Amino acid sequence: MSVHTVTAAEAIERLAQFDAVIDARSEDEYAEDHLPGAVNWPSLNNQERHEIGTMYKQVSPFEANKRGAARVAANIARHIERDVLDKPRHWQPLVYCWRGGKRSGSLAHILGQIGFRVSVIEGGYKAFRTAVLAALPALAARLEYRVVCGPTGAGKTRLLHALEAAGAQVLDLEGLASHRSSVLGLIPGQPQPTQKAFDTLVWDRLRRFDPARPVFVESESKKVGNVAVPQALIERMRASGCLRLELAQDERVKLLLEDYDFFVQDPALFCQRLGALSELRGQAVVQGWQDEVAAGRIENVVRELLVQHYDPGYAASIRRNFSGYAQARVIEPADRSPAAMAALAERIVRER
Protein backbone atom coordinates (compact mmCIF):
# COMPACT_ATOMS: atom_id res chain seq x y z
CA MET A 1 0.00 0.00 0.00
CA SER A 2 1.35 3.44 -0.95
CA VAL A 3 -0.73 6.31 0.48
CA HIS A 4 0.93 9.53 1.60
CA THR A 5 -0.49 12.58 3.34
CA VAL A 6 0.51 16.03 2.07
CA THR A 7 -0.36 19.49 3.35
CA ALA A 8 -2.40 21.86 1.22
CA ALA A 9 0.73 23.95 0.61
CA GLU A 10 2.65 20.88 -0.58
CA ALA A 11 -0.23 19.84 -2.82
CA ILE A 12 -0.36 23.30 -4.41
CA GLU A 13 3.39 23.35 -4.93
CA ARG A 14 3.32 19.95 -6.64
CA LEU A 15 -0.05 20.27 -8.40
CA ALA A 16 1.34 19.92 -11.90
CA GLN A 17 3.29 16.79 -10.94
CA PHE A 18 0.22 14.65 -10.19
CA ASP A 19 -1.27 12.59 -12.99
CA ALA A 20 -4.78 13.34 -11.72
CA VAL A 21 -6.41 15.45 -9.03
CA ILE A 22 -9.50 13.68 -7.69
CA ASP A 23 -12.26 15.36 -5.68
CA ALA A 24 -14.11 12.69 -3.69
CA ARG A 25 -16.89 15.04 -2.51
CA SER A 26 -20.44 15.19 -3.84
CA GLU A 27 -21.38 16.88 -7.11
CA ASP A 28 -22.73 19.99 -5.38
CA GLU A 29 -19.61 20.42 -3.25
CA TYR A 30 -17.45 20.04 -6.35
CA ALA A 31 -19.56 22.54 -8.30
CA GLU A 32 -19.17 25.16 -5.58
CA ASP A 33 -15.38 25.06 -5.96
CA HIS A 34 -12.54 22.62 -6.45
CA LEU A 35 -8.81 22.46 -7.03
CA PRO A 36 -7.70 23.51 -10.54
CA GLY A 37 -8.02 20.63 -12.96
CA ALA A 38 -9.74 18.33 -10.45
CA VAL A 39 -12.16 15.64 -11.63
CA ASN A 40 -15.13 14.60 -9.52
CA TRP A 41 -15.34 11.00 -8.26
CA PRO A 42 -18.00 11.23 -5.52
CA SER A 43 -17.61 8.70 -2.73
CA LEU A 44 -21.21 9.66 -1.92
CA ASN A 45 -23.35 11.52 -4.44
CA ASN A 46 -25.69 14.36 -3.48
CA GLN A 47 -28.67 12.16 -2.64
CA GLU A 48 -26.61 9.54 -0.82
CA ARG A 49 -24.83 12.17 1.26
CA HIS A 50 -28.19 13.60 2.32
CA GLU A 51 -29.62 10.17 3.13
CA ILE A 52 -26.60 9.05 5.17
CA GLY A 53 -26.48 12.36 7.01
CA THR A 54 -30.16 12.07 7.92
CA MET A 55 -29.67 8.50 9.12
CA TYR A 56 -26.67 9.60 11.21
CA LYS A 57 -28.83 12.14 13.07
CA GLN A 58 -32.17 10.31 13.22
CA VAL A 59 -31.17 6.64 13.60
CA SER A 60 -27.58 6.23 14.80
CA PRO A 61 -24.01 6.88 13.67
CA PHE A 62 -23.36 3.12 13.59
CA GLU A 63 -26.23 2.36 11.21
CA ALA A 64 -25.28 5.37 9.06
CA ASN A 65 -21.67 4.19 8.88
CA LYS A 66 -22.74 0.72 7.73
CA ARG A 67 -25.00 2.08 5.00
CA GLY A 68 -22.43 4.70 4.03
CA ALA A 69 -19.66 2.12 3.74
CA ALA A 70 -21.77 0.08 1.33
CA ARG A 71 -22.54 3.10 -0.84
CA VAL A 72 -18.92 4.30 -0.82
CA ALA A 73 -17.62 0.86 -1.76
CA ALA A 74 -20.08 0.59 -4.66
CA ASN A 75 -19.21 4.07 -5.94
CA ILE A 76 -15.46 3.49 -5.73
CA ALA A 77 -15.90 0.25 -7.66
CA ARG A 78 -17.67 2.16 -10.43
CA HIS A 79 -14.94 4.82 -10.53
CA ILE A 80 -12.26 2.12 -10.83
CA GLU A 81 -14.13 0.27 -13.59
CA ARG A 82 -14.65 3.50 -15.50
CA ASP A 83 -11.38 5.40 -15.03
CA VAL A 84 -8.63 3.29 -13.46
CA LEU A 85 -8.36 0.00 -15.35
CA ASP A 86 -6.34 1.61 -18.15
CA LYS A 87 -3.90 3.42 -15.82
CA PRO A 88 -0.24 2.28 -15.70
CA ARG A 89 1.48 1.31 -12.46
CA HIS A 90 3.33 4.65 -12.23
CA TRP A 91 0.05 6.67 -12.28
CA GLN A 92 0.11 9.04 -9.26
CA PRO A 93 -3.17 10.73 -8.21
CA LEU A 94 -3.85 13.38 -5.59
CA VAL A 95 -7.10 12.80 -3.69
CA TYR A 96 -9.09 15.05 -1.34
CA CYS A 97 -12.53 15.47 0.21
CA TRP A 98 -14.01 18.14 2.49
CA ARG A 99 -11.94 18.03 5.68
CA GLY A 100 -12.03 14.85 7.75
CA GLY A 101 -10.58 12.53 5.13
CA LYS A 102 -13.09 9.66 5.37
CA ARG A 103 -14.30 9.91 1.79
CA SER A 104 -10.88 10.59 0.27
CA GLY A 105 -9.27 8.07 2.63
CA SER A 106 -11.53 5.27 1.42
CA LEU A 107 -10.71 5.94 -2.21
CA ALA A 108 -7.01 6.42 -1.51
CA HIS A 109 -6.87 3.16 0.46
CA ILE A 110 -8.27 1.12 -2.44
CA LEU A 111 -6.04 2.84 -5.01
CA GLY A 112 -3.05 2.28 -2.76
CA GLN A 113 -3.93 -1.40 -2.35
CA ILE A 114 -3.94 -1.72 -6.13
CA GLY A 115 -0.35 -0.48 -6.12
CA PHE A 116 -0.61 3.18 -7.11
CA ARG A 117 1.29 5.89 -5.26
CA VAL A 118 -1.54 8.05 -3.85
CA SER A 119 -1.34 11.40 -2.06
CA VAL A 120 -4.14 12.73 0.16
CA ILE A 121 -4.50 16.38 1.18
CA GLU A 122 -4.45 16.74 4.96
CA GLY A 123 -7.48 18.83 5.91
CA GLY A 124 -9.00 18.42 2.44
CA TYR A 125 -10.66 21.19 0.45
CA LYS A 126 -11.07 23.31 3.58
CA ALA A 127 -7.28 23.46 4.03
CA PHE A 128 -6.87 24.30 0.33
CA ARG A 129 -9.42 27.12 0.60
CA THR A 130 -7.59 28.54 3.64
CA ALA A 131 -4.30 28.42 1.72
CA VAL A 132 -5.82 30.22 -1.28
CA LEU A 133 -7.22 33.07 0.82
CA ALA A 134 -3.93 33.41 2.68
CA ALA A 135 -1.92 33.53 -0.56
CA LEU A 136 -4.04 36.01 -2.52
CA PRO A 137 -2.74 39.25 -0.92
CA ALA A 138 0.92 38.38 -1.53
CA LEU A 139 0.23 37.18 -5.07
CA ALA A 140 -1.63 40.39 -5.89
CA ALA A 141 1.08 42.57 -4.34
CA ARG A 142 4.02 41.04 -6.22
CA LEU A 143 2.72 42.00 -9.66
CA GLU A 144 2.82 45.26 -11.63
CA TYR A 145 -0.45 46.13 -13.36
CA ARG A 146 -1.41 48.17 -16.41
CA VAL A 147 -5.07 49.07 -16.00
CA VAL A 148 -6.99 49.48 -19.26
CA CYS A 149 -9.57 52.22 -18.68
CA GLY A 150 -12.21 53.51 -21.04
CA PRO A 151 -15.95 54.06 -21.27
CA THR A 152 -18.46 51.33 -22.04
CA GLY A 153 -18.10 50.12 -25.62
CA ALA A 154 -14.53 51.40 -26.05
CA GLY A 155 -13.34 47.82 -26.56
CA LYS A 156 -11.46 47.12 -23.33
CA THR A 157 -12.19 43.39 -23.41
CA ARG A 158 -11.33 43.17 -27.12
CA LEU A 159 -8.02 44.90 -26.41
CA LEU A 160 -7.26 42.54 -23.51
CA HIS A 161 -7.83 39.56 -25.79
CA ALA A 162 -5.61 41.13 -28.44
CA LEU A 163 -2.90 41.81 -25.86
CA GLU A 164 -2.99 38.19 -24.74
CA ALA A 165 -2.72 37.04 -28.36
CA ALA A 166 0.30 39.35 -28.73
CA GLY A 167 2.04 37.60 -25.84
CA ALA A 168 1.22 39.95 -22.97
CA GLN A 169 0.12 38.78 -19.52
CA VAL A 170 -3.61 39.42 -19.14
CA LEU A 171 -5.99 39.05 -16.21
CA ASP A 172 -9.51 38.94 -17.69
CA LEU A 173 -11.69 39.27 -14.59
CA GLU A 174 -14.92 39.46 -16.60
CA GLY A 175 -13.97 36.25 -18.41
CA LEU A 176 -13.28 34.49 -15.11
CA ALA A 177 -16.54 35.83 -13.66
CA SER A 178 -18.64 35.04 -16.78
CA HIS A 179 -20.12 38.52 -16.57
CA ARG A 180 -19.66 41.83 -18.40
CA SER A 181 -19.71 43.88 -15.24
CA SER A 182 -22.84 45.98 -15.53
CA VAL A 183 -26.52 45.69 -14.79
CA LEU A 184 -26.90 44.35 -18.35
CA GLY A 185 -23.77 42.21 -18.13
CA LEU A 186 -25.16 38.75 -17.29
CA ILE A 187 -24.39 36.48 -20.25
CA PRO A 188 -27.27 34.16 -21.26
CA GLY A 189 -26.42 30.51 -20.77
CA GLN A 190 -23.28 31.26 -18.75
CA PRO A 191 -23.93 31.08 -15.01
CA GLN A 192 -21.45 32.88 -12.84
CA PRO A 193 -19.06 30.90 -10.66
CA THR A 194 -19.57 30.94 -6.91
CA GLN A 195 -17.46 33.37 -4.91
CA LYS A 196 -15.22 30.52 -3.77
CA ALA A 197 -14.71 29.31 -7.33
CA PHE A 198 -14.00 32.86 -8.55
CA ASP A 199 -11.39 33.31 -5.82
CA THR A 200 -9.73 30.08 -6.91
CA LEU A 201 -9.77 31.10 -10.58
CA VAL A 202 -8.17 34.47 -9.75
CA TRP A 203 -5.60 32.84 -7.46
CA ASP A 204 -4.73 30.30 -10.14
CA ARG A 205 -4.15 33.04 -12.72
CA LEU A 206 -2.11 35.26 -10.40
CA ARG A 207 0.23 32.48 -9.33
CA ARG A 208 1.12 31.72 -12.97
CA PHE A 209 2.18 35.27 -13.89
CA ASP A 210 5.83 36.34 -14.20
CA PRO A 211 6.45 39.21 -11.72
CA ALA A 212 9.09 40.63 -14.07
CA ARG A 213 6.43 41.44 -16.68
CA PRO A 214 3.35 43.70 -16.35
CA VAL A 215 -0.16 42.30 -16.13
CA PHE A 216 -2.88 44.03 -18.15
CA VAL A 217 -6.30 44.18 -16.49
CA GLU A 218 -9.54 46.09 -17.04
CA SER A 219 -10.64 48.86 -14.66
CA GLU A 220 -13.26 46.80 -12.87
CA SER A 221 -15.40 47.82 -9.93
CA LYS A 222 -15.32 45.86 -6.67
CA LYS A 223 -17.95 43.45 -7.95
CA VAL A 224 -18.26 41.74 -11.31
CA GLY A 225 -21.87 40.72 -11.33
CA ASN A 226 -22.45 38.71 -8.16
CA VAL A 227 -18.80 37.99 -7.33
CA ALA A 228 -16.35 40.30 -5.57
CA VAL A 229 -12.80 40.93 -6.72
CA PRO A 230 -10.38 40.02 -3.89
CA GLN A 231 -9.78 43.13 -1.80
CA ALA A 232 -5.99 43.01 -2.05
CA LEU A 233 -6.20 42.81 -5.84
CA ILE A 234 -8.67 45.66 -6.30
CA GLU A 235 -6.53 47.89 -4.07
CA ARG A 236 -3.40 47.13 -6.13
CA MET A 237 -5.27 47.76 -9.37
CA ARG A 238 -6.58 51.12 -8.16
CA ALA A 239 -3.08 52.27 -7.25
CA SER A 240 -1.56 51.19 -10.59
CA GLY A 241 -0.76 53.00 -13.80
CA CYS A 242 -3.56 53.35 -16.36
CA LEU A 243 -4.04 53.32 -20.11
CA ARG A 244 -7.00 55.33 -21.41
CA LEU A 245 -8.70 53.60 -24.33
CA GLU A 246 -10.76 55.91 -26.54
CA LEU A 247 -13.07 55.09 -29.43
CA ALA A 248 -15.52 57.22 -31.42
CA GLN A 249 -19.11 57.05 -30.19
CA ASP A 250 -20.47 55.56 -33.44
CA GLU A 251 -17.88 52.80 -33.22
CA ARG A 252 -18.78 52.18 -29.58
CA VAL A 253 -22.45 51.77 -30.44
CA LYS A 254 -21.65 49.30 -33.22
CA LEU A 255 -19.26 47.40 -30.96
CA LEU A 256 -21.93 47.00 -28.28
CA LEU A 257 -24.48 45.83 -30.84
CA GLU A 258 -21.96 43.17 -31.89
CA ASP A 259 -20.88 42.10 -28.41
CA TYR A 260 -24.43 42.09 -27.04
CA ASP A 261 -26.00 40.50 -30.12
CA PHE A 262 -28.10 38.27 -27.84
CA PHE A 263 -30.10 41.42 -26.95
CA VAL A 264 -30.55 42.25 -30.63
CA GLN A 265 -31.79 38.69 -31.24
CA ASP A 266 -34.01 38.68 -28.15
CA PRO A 267 -35.66 42.09 -27.62
CA ALA A 268 -37.86 40.71 -24.83
CA LEU A 269 -34.75 39.77 -22.84
CA PHE A 270 -33.29 43.24 -23.46
CA CYS A 271 -36.49 44.88 -22.19
CA GLN A 272 -36.48 42.66 -19.12
CA ARG A 273 -32.89 43.63 -18.28
CA LEU A 274 -33.59 47.31 -18.87
CA GLY A 275 -36.22 47.10 -16.15
CA ALA A 276 -33.40 46.86 -13.60
CA LEU A 277 -32.52 50.49 -14.39
CA SER A 278 -35.94 51.84 -13.35
CA GLU A 279 -34.82 52.85 -9.88
CA LEU A 280 -31.80 54.76 -11.21
CA ARG A 281 -33.27 56.33 -14.34
CA GLY A 282 -36.98 56.43 -13.55
CA GLN A 283 -39.82 54.29 -14.81
CA ALA A 284 -40.79 56.72 -17.57
CA VAL A 285 -37.30 56.81 -19.10
CA VAL A 286 -36.90 53.05 -18.95
CA GLN A 287 -40.37 52.52 -20.42
CA GLY A 288 -39.36 54.79 -23.28
CA TRP A 289 -36.30 52.66 -23.94
CA GLN A 290 -38.36 49.49 -23.79
CA ASP A 291 -40.83 50.94 -26.29
CA GLU A 292 -37.95 51.82 -28.62
CA VAL A 293 -36.58 48.27 -28.38
CA ALA A 294 -40.02 46.82 -29.10
CA ALA A 295 -40.20 49.05 -32.17
CA GLY A 296 -36.87 47.73 -33.43
CA ARG A 297 -34.87 50.90 -32.72
CA ILE A 298 -32.25 49.16 -30.56
CA GLU A 299 -29.36 51.27 -31.86
CA ASN A 300 -31.07 54.42 -30.57
CA VAL A 301 -31.47 52.85 -27.14
CA VAL A 302 -27.81 51.80 -27.01
CA ARG A 303 -26.72 55.33 -27.88
CA GLU A 304 -28.95 56.84 -25.20
CA LEU A 305 -27.74 54.32 -22.63
CA LEU A 306 -24.18 55.43 -23.30
CA VAL A 307 -24.93 59.15 -23.09
CA GLN A 308 -27.42 59.13 -20.22
CA HIS A 309 -26.38 56.15 -18.10
CA TYR A 310 -22.98 54.62 -18.68
CA ASP A 311 -20.72 57.54 -19.57
CA PRO A 312 -21.63 59.88 -16.69
CA GLY A 313 -21.34 57.09 -14.14
CA TYR A 314 -18.07 55.78 -15.54
CA ALA A 315 -16.43 59.21 -15.68
CA ALA A 316 -17.18 59.88 -12.02
CA SER A 317 -16.23 56.40 -10.84
CA ILE A 318 -12.94 56.08 -12.73
CA ARG A 319 -11.55 59.38 -11.45
CA ARG A 320 -12.64 58.62 -7.90
CA ASN A 321 -11.26 55.10 -7.72
CA PHE A 322 -8.17 54.91 -9.97
CA SER A 323 -5.45 57.28 -8.85
CA GLY A 324 -3.42 56.87 -12.04
CA TYR A 325 -6.24 57.80 -14.40
CA ALA A 326 -5.45 61.52 -14.52
CA GLN A 327 -1.97 60.73 -15.87
CA ALA A 328 -3.11 57.90 -18.14
CA ARG A 329 -1.67 57.68 -21.64
CA VAL A 330 -4.39 57.84 -24.29
CA ILE A 331 -4.48 54.87 -26.68
CA GLU A 332 -6.73 54.79 -29.76
CA PRO A 333 -7.37 51.94 -32.19
CA ALA A 334 -8.23 52.89 -35.76
CA ASP A 335 -11.68 51.38 -35.26
CA ARG A 336 -13.47 48.61 -33.33
CA SER A 337 -12.30 45.76 -35.59
CA PRO A 338 -10.19 42.84 -34.34
CA ALA A 339 -7.44 43.88 -36.77
CA ALA A 340 -7.32 47.39 -35.31
CA MET A 341 -7.24 46.06 -31.76
CA ALA A 342 -4.48 43.62 -32.72
CA ALA A 343 -2.40 46.43 -34.22
CA LEU A 344 -2.88 48.55 -31.08
CA ALA A 345 -1.95 45.61 -28.86
CA GLU A 346 1.25 45.00 -30.83
CA ARG A 347 2.23 48.67 -30.38
CA ILE A 348 1.58 48.51 -26.64
CA VAL A 349 3.61 45.31 -26.23
CA ARG A 350 6.54 46.77 -28.20
CA GLU A 351 6.49 50.07 -26.26
CA ARG A 352 6.36 48.65 -22.76
C-alpha positions as CSV (number, residue, x, y, z in Angstrom):
1,M,0.0,0.0,0.0
2,S,1.4,3.4,-1.0
3,V,-0.7,6.3,0.5
4,H,0.9,9.5,1.6
5,T,-0.5,12.6,3.3
6,V,0.5,16.0,2.1
7,T,-0.4,19.5,3.3
8,A,-2.4,21.9,1.2
9,A,0.7,23.9,0.6
10,E,2.6,20.9,-0.6
11,A,-0.2,19.8,-2.8
12,I,-0.4,23.3,-4.4
13,E,3.4,23.3,-4.9
14,R,3.3,20.0,-6.6
15,L,-0.1,20.3,-8.4
16,A,1.3,19.9,-11.9
17,Q,3.3,16.8,-10.9
18,F,0.2,14.7,-10.2
19,D,-1.3,12.6,-13.0
20,A,-4.8,13.3,-11.7
21,V,-6.4,15.5,-9.0
22,I,-9.5,13.7,-7.7
23,D,-12.3,15.4,-5.7
24,A,-14.1,12.7,-3.7
25,R,-16.9,15.0,-2.5
26,S,-20.4,15.2,-3.8
27,E,-21.4,16.9,-7.1
28,D,-22.7,20.0,-5.4
29,E,-19.6,20.4,-3.2
30,Y,-17.5,20.0,-6.4
31,A,-19.6,22.5,-8.3
32,E,-19.2,25.2,-5.6
33,D,-15.4,25.1,-6.0
34,H,-12.5,22.6,-6.4
35,L,-8.8,22.5,-7.0
36,P,-7.7,23.5,-10.5
37,G,-8.0,20.6,-13.0
38,A,-9.7,18.3,-10.4
39,V,-12.2,15.6,-11.6
40,N,-15.1,14.6,-9.5
41,W,-15.3,11.0,-8.3
42,P,-18.0,11.2,-5.5
43,S,-17.6,8.7,-2.7
44,L,-21.2,9.7,-1.9
45,N,-23.3,11.5,-4.4
46,N,-25.7,14.4,-3.5
47,Q,-28.7,12.2,-2.6
48,E,-26.6,9.5,-0.8
49,R,-24.8,12.2,1.3
50,H,-28.2,13.6,2.3
51,E,-29.6,10.2,3.1
52,I,-26.6,9.0,5.2
53,G,-26.5,12.4,7.0
54,T,-30.2,12.1,7.9
55,M,-29.7,8.5,9.1
56,Y,-26.7,9.6,11.2
57,K,-28.8,12.1,13.1
58,Q,-32.2,10.3,13.2
59,V,-31.2,6.6,13.6
60,S,-27.6,6.2,14.8
61,P,-24.0,6.9,13.7
62,F,-23.4,3.1,13.6
63,E,-26.2,2.4,11.2
64,A,-25.3,5.4,9.1
65,N,-21.7,4.2,8.9
66,K,-22.7,0.7,7.7
67,R,-25.0,2.1,5.0
68,G,-22.4,4.7,4.0
69,A,-19.7,2.1,3.7
70,A,-21.8,0.1,1.3
71,R,-22.5,3.1,-0.8
72,V,-18.9,4.3,-0.8
73,A,-17.6,0.9,-1.8
74,A,-20.1,0.6,-4.7
75,N,-19.2,4.1,-5.9
76,I,-15.5,3.5,-5.7
77,A,-15.9,0.2,-7.7
78,R,-17.7,2.2,-10.4
79,H,-14.9,4.8,-10.5
80,I,-12.3,2.1,-10.8
81,E,-14.1,0.3,-13.6
82,R,-14.6,3.5,-15.5
83,D,-11.4,5.4,-15.0
84,V,-8.6,3.3,-13.5
85,L,-8.4,0.0,-15.4
86,D,-6.3,1.6,-18.1
87,K,-3.9,3.4,-15.8
88,P,-0.2,2.3,-15.7
89,R,1.5,1.3,-12.5
90,H,3.3,4.7,-12.2
91,W,0.1,6.7,-12.3
92,Q,0.1,9.0,-9.3
93,P,-3.2,10.7,-8.2
94,L,-3.8,13.4,-5.6
95,V,-7.1,12.8,-3.7
96,Y,-9.1,15.0,-1.3
97,C,-12.5,15.5,0.2
98,W,-14.0,18.1,2.5
99,R,-11.9,18.0,5.7
100,G,-12.0,14.8,7.7
101,G,-10.6,12.5,5.1
102,K,-13.1,9.7,5.4
103,R,-14.3,9.9,1.8
104,S,-10.9,10.6,0.3
105,G,-9.3,8.1,2.6
106,S,-11.5,5.3,1.4
107,L,-10.7,5.9,-2.2
108,A,-7.0,6.4,-1.5
109,H,-6.9,3.2,0.5
110,I,-8.3,1.1,-2.4
111,L,-6.0,2.8,-5.0
112,G,-3.1,2.3,-2.8
113,Q,-3.9,-1.4,-2.4
114,I,-3.9,-1.7,-6.1
115,G,-0.3,-0.5,-6.1
116,F,-0.6,3.2,-7.1
117,R,1.3,5.9,-5.3
118,V,-1.5,8.0,-3.9
119,S,-1.3,11.4,-2.1
120,V,-4.1,12.7,0.2
121,I,-4.5,16.4,1.2
122,E,-4.5,16.7,5.0
123,G,-7.5,18.8,5.9
124,G,-9.0,18.4,2.4
125,Y,-10.7,21.2,0.5
126,K,-11.1,23.3,3.6
127,A,-7.3,23.5,4.0
128,F,-6.9,24.3,0.3
129,R,-9.4,27.1,0.6
130,T,-7.6,28.5,3.6
131,A,-4.3,28.4,1.7
132,V,-5.8,30.2,-1.3
133,L,-7.2,33.1,0.8
134,A,-3.9,33.4,2.7
135,A,-1.9,33.5,-0.6
136,L,-4.0,36.0,-2.5
137,P,-2.7,39.3,-0.9
138,A,0.9,38.4,-1.5
139,L,0.2,37.2,-5.1
140,A,-1.6,40.4,-5.9
141,A,1.1,42.6,-4.3
142,R,4.0,41.0,-6.2
143,L,2.7,42.0,-9.7
144,E,2.8,45.3,-11.6
145,Y,-0.5,46.1,-13.4
146,R,-1.4,48.2,-16.4
147,V,-5.1,49.1,-16.0
148,V,-7.0,49.5,-19.3
149,C,-9.6,52.2,-18.7
150,G,-12.2,53.5,-21.0
151,P,-16.0,54.1,-21.3
152,T,-18.5,51.3,-22.0
153,G,-18.1,50.1,-25.6
154,A,-14.5,51.4,-26.1
155,G,-13.3,47.8,-26.6
156,K,-11.5,47.1,-23.3
157,T,-12.2,43.4,-23.4
158,R,-11.3,43.2,-27.1
159,L,-8.0,44.9,-26.4
160,L,-7.3,42.5,-23.5
161,H,-7.8,39.6,-25.8
162,A,-5.6,41.1,-28.4
163,L,-2.9,41.8,-25.9
164,E,-3.0,38.2,-24.7
165,A,-2.7,37.0,-28.4
166,A,0.3,39.4,-28.7
167,G,2.0,37.6,-25.8
168,A,1.2,40.0,-23.0
169,Q,0.1,38.8,-19.5
170,V,-3.6,39.4,-19.1
171,L,-6.0,39.1,-16.2
172,D,-9.5,38.9,-17.7
173,L,-11.7,39.3,-14.6
174,E,-14.9,39.5,-16.6
175,G,-14.0,36.3,-18.4
176,L,-13.3,34.5,-15.1
177,A,-16.5,35.8,-13.7
178,S,-18.6,35.0,-16.8
179,H,-20.1,38.5,-16.6
180,R,-19.7,41.8,-18.4
181,S,-19.7,43.9,-15.2
182,S,-22.8,46.0,-15.5
183,V,-26.5,45.7,-14.8
184,L,-26.9,44.3,-18.4
185,G,-23.8,42.2,-18.1
186,L,-25.2,38.8,-17.3
187,I,-24.4,36.5,-20.3
188,P,-27.3,34.2,-21.3
189,G,-26.4,30.5,-20.8
190,Q,-23.3,31.3,-18.8
191,P,-23.9,31.1,-15.0
192,Q,-21.4,32.9,-12.8
193,P,-19.1,30.9,-10.7
194,T,-19.6,30.9,-6.9
195,Q,-17.5,33.4,-4.9
196,K,-15.2,30.5,-3.8
197,A,-14.7,29.3,-7.3
198,F,-14.0,32.9,-8.5
199,D,-11.4,33.3,-5.8
200,T,-9.7,30.1,-6.9
201,L,-9.8,31.1,-10.6
202,V,-8.2,34.5,-9.8
203,W,-5.6,32.8,-7.5
204,D,-4.7,30.3,-10.1
205,R,-4.1,33.0,-12.7
206,L,-2.1,35.3,-10.4
207,R,0.2,32.5,-9.3
208,R,1.1,31.7,-13.0
209,F,2.2,35.3,-13.9
210,D,5.8,36.3,-14.2
211,P,6.5,39.2,-11.7
212,A,9.1,40.6,-14.1
213,R,6.4,41.4,-16.7
214,P,3.4,43.7,-16.4
215,V,-0.2,42.3,-16.1
216,F,-2.9,44.0,-18.2
217,V,-6.3,44.2,-16.5
218,E,-9.5,46.1,-17.0
219,S,-10.6,48.9,-14.7
220,E,-13.3,46.8,-12.9
221,S,-15.4,47.8,-9.9
222,K,-15.3,45.9,-6.7
223,K,-18.0,43.4,-8.0
224,V,-18.3,41.7,-11.3
225,G,-21.9,40.7,-11.3
226,N,-22.5,38.7,-8.2
227,V,-18.8,38.0,-7.3
228,A,-16.3,40.3,-5.6
229,V,-12.8,40.9,-6.7
230,P,-10.4,40.0,-3.9
231,Q,-9.8,43.1,-1.8
232,A,-6.0,43.0,-2.0
233,L,-6.2,42.8,-5.8
234,I,-8.7,45.7,-6.3
235,E,-6.5,47.9,-4.1
236,R,-3.4,47.1,-6.1
237,M,-5.3,47.8,-9.4
238,R,-6.6,51.1,-8.2
239,A,-3.1,52.3,-7.3
240,S,-1.6,51.2,-10.6
241,G,-0.8,53.0,-13.8
242,C,-3.6,53.3,-16.4
243,L,-4.0,53.3,-20.1
244,R,-7.0,55.3,-21.4
245,L,-8.7,53.6,-24.3
246,E,-10.8,55.9,-26.5
247,L,-13.1,55.1,-29.4
248,A,-15.5,57.2,-31.4
249,Q,-19.1,57.0,-30.2
250,D,-20.5,55.6,-33.4
251,E,-17.9,52.8,-33.2
252,R,-18.8,52.2,-29.6
253,V,-22.5,51.8,-30.4
254,K,-21.6,49.3,-33.2
255,L,-19.3,47.4,-31.0
256,L,-21.9,47.0,-28.3
257,L,-24.5,45.8,-30.8
258,E,-22.0,43.2,-31.9
259,D,-20.9,42.1,-28.4
260,Y,-24.4,42.1,-27.0
261,D,-26.0,40.5,-30.1
262,F,-28.1,38.3,-27.8
263,F,-30.1,41.4,-26.9
264,V,-30.5,42.2,-30.6
265,Q,-31.8,38.7,-31.2
266,D,-34.0,38.7,-28.1
267,P,-35.7,42.1,-27.6
268,A,-37.9,40.7,-24.8
269,L,-34.8,39.8,-22.8
270,F,-33.3,43.2,-23.5
271,C,-36.5,44.9,-22.2
272,Q,-36.5,42.7,-19.1
273,R,-32.9,43.6,-18.3
274,L,-33.6,47.3,-18.9
275,G,-36.2,47.1,-16.1
276,A,-33.4,46.9,-13.6
277,L,-32.5,50.5,-14.4
278,S,-35.9,51.8,-13.4
279,E,-34.8,52.9,-9.9
280,L,-31.8,54.8,-11.2
281,R,-33.3,56.3,-14.3
282,G,-37.0,56.4,-13.6
283,Q,-39.8,54.3,-14.8
284,A,-40.8,56.7,-17.6
285,V,-37.3,56.8,-19.1
286,V,-36.9,53.0,-19.0
287,Q,-40.4,52.5,-20.4
288,G,-39.4,54.8,-23.3
289,W,-36.3,52.7,-23.9
290,Q,-38.4,49.5,-23.8
291,D,-40.8,50.9,-26.3
292,E,-37.9,51.8,-28.6
293,V,-36.6,48.3,-28.4
294,A,-40.0,46.8,-29.1
295,A,-40.2,49.1,-32.2
296,G,-36.9,47.7,-33.4
297,R,-34.9,50.9,-32.7
298,I,-32.3,49.2,-30.6
299,E,-29.4,51.3,-31.9
300,N,-31.1,54.4,-30.6
301,V,-31.5,52.9,-27.1
302,V,-27.8,51.8,-27.0
303,R,-26.7,55.3,-27.9
304,E,-29.0,56.8,-25.2
305,L,-27.7,54.3,-22.6
306,L,-24.2,55.4,-23.3
307,V,-24.9,59.2,-23.1
308,Q,-27.4,59.1,-20.2
309,H,-26.4,56.2,-18.1
310,Y,-23.0,54.6,-18.7
311,D,-20.7,57.5,-19.6
312,P,-21.6,59.9,-16.7
313,G,-21.3,57.1,-14.1
314,Y,-18.1,55.8,-15.5
315,A,-16.4,59.2,-15.7
316,A,-17.2,59.9,-12.0
317,S,-16.2,56.4,-10.8
318,I,-12.9,56.1,-12.7
319,R,-11.6,59.4,-11.5
320,R,-12.6,58.6,-7.9
321,N,-11.3,55.1,-7.7
322,F,-8.2,54.9,-10.0
323,S,-5.5,57.3,-8.8
324,G,-3.4,56.9,-12.0
325,Y,-6.2,57.8,-14.4
326,A,-5.5,61.5,-14.5
327,Q,-2.0,60.7,-15.9
328,A,-3.1,57.9,-18.1
329,R,-1.7,57.7,-21.6
330,V,-4.4,57.8,-24.3
331,I,-4.5,54.9,-26.7
332,E,-6.7,54.8,-29.8
333,P,-7.4,51.9,-32.2
334,A,-8.2,52.9,-35.8
335,D,-11.7,51.4,-35.3
336,R,-13.5,48.6,-33.3
337,S,-12.3,45.8,-35.6
338,P,-10.2,42.8,-34.3
339,A,-7.4,43.9,-36.8
340,A,-7.3,47.4,-35.3
341,M,-7.2,46.1,-31.8
342,A,-4.5,43.6,-32.7
343,A,-2.4,46.4,-34.2
344,L,-2.9,48.6,-31.1
345,A,-1.9,45.6,-28.9
346,E,1.2,45.0,-30.8
347,R,2.2,48.7,-30.4
348,I,1.6,48.5,-26.6
349,V,3.6,45.3,-26.2
350,R,6.5,46.8,-28.2
351,E,6.5,50.1,-26.3
352,R,6.4,48.6,-22.8
